[in-house]
Amino acid sequence: VKEVASLSLVSSACDVVSAAYASTKESHPYLRSVCDAAEKGVQSVTEATASCVQPVLASLEPHVAAVSEYASKGLDKLGEKLPLLPKPVEQILCDTRELVSCRVAEVKEAVSS
């Protein structure tokens, strides 16, 4: 999970969503109240679940470590096949706009010829 969260694409996407969420809460007082209540509920459930799950996780630690290592290798292979994973969302959008613009210019040139 830490490796996935540290990918530029994932972390920048989370930043974008977080900023949109914060902006929405700031702009709409009624939604702010609903969001605050939901956040408190999730926090309470998370705290209650963490105390119950911790002993189970401790007993499964060797298995979790093996799965984590396997997942890490899979993520590395995925990163090799998808070179956009390490890029931030803004860079991907910029590259996509540039590519589309270039293709549109090529089509316009072909049509005018």
N, C-alpha and C positions, 0 to 999 in steps of 0.2 A: 504494500500500500504506500509506503514511504517513497519507493522508487517511482511509482506511477504519479504520485502527487508532486514529485520533484521535476517531472517532465515539463518543459517550458510551455508546451501546448496545453497541458492540463492545468498548470498553475495559473497561466494567464487567462484561461477560460474561467477558472474559479474567481479570479480577480474581477473579471468583467461582470460575472453574475453577482458577485458580492456588491460591487459598486451599484449595479442596477437595483438590487434589493434595498440597499441603504438609501438610495435616491428615492425609491418608491415609498419607503417608510417615512422619509423626511417630507415628501410632497403631499402625502395623503394621511391626515391624522386618524381617520377611522381604520385604515389598513394598519397603521402603526400599532393601534391597540390590539388588533387581531394577531398581528405578527409577534408582538411582545408576549401575549398569552401563549401562543404556539411555541415560542422559544422556551418559555418557562416550563411548559409541559414536556417538551423534548428533553430539556436538561434534567428534569426530575426522573423521567423514565430512564435516561442514560445512566444517571447515578445509581438508581436502584438495580438496573441490569448489570452494571459493572461489578457490583459487590457480589452478585450471584454467580456471574460467569467467571470471575477471576480464579476460583479453585479448579474449575474445569479446564481453563486455559493452561494452568500450571501443569496439570497432568498430561495435557496434549502437546506440551512444548516441543518434544523431539519430533513429533509428526508435523507440527506447524513449521519447524525449521526446515525440514525436508521439502515440504510444499513450497515454502518461501524461496528456497534455492532453485527449485524447478521453475517456479514462476519468474524468477529473476532471469534465468537463462532464456525463457520464452520471450520475455520482454526485450532482452537484448536482440534476439533474432527478429522480433517485430520491428524494432528500431532500425535494423539494417534494411528491412524491406520497405519501410515507410519513413523516408528521410524527413518528412514534415513533423514527426513527433517531437524532436527537440526544439522546433521553432515555436516562438510565441504566436498567439492568435493574430496579433497585429501584423506580423511579418507574413503570415500565410495569406491574410486578406489583401495585403499590399501586392504580394506576388501574383495572386489570383486576378486582381484588378489589372495589373500590368499585362498579364497573359491575355486576358479577355480584350483589353484595349488593342493589343498588338494584333490579335486575330481579327477583330473588327476592322482595323486599318487595312489588313491584307485583303479581306473580303471587299471592302470599298474600292481598293485599288484594282482588284480583279474585275469587279463589276464595271468600273469606269473604263477599263481597257477594252 
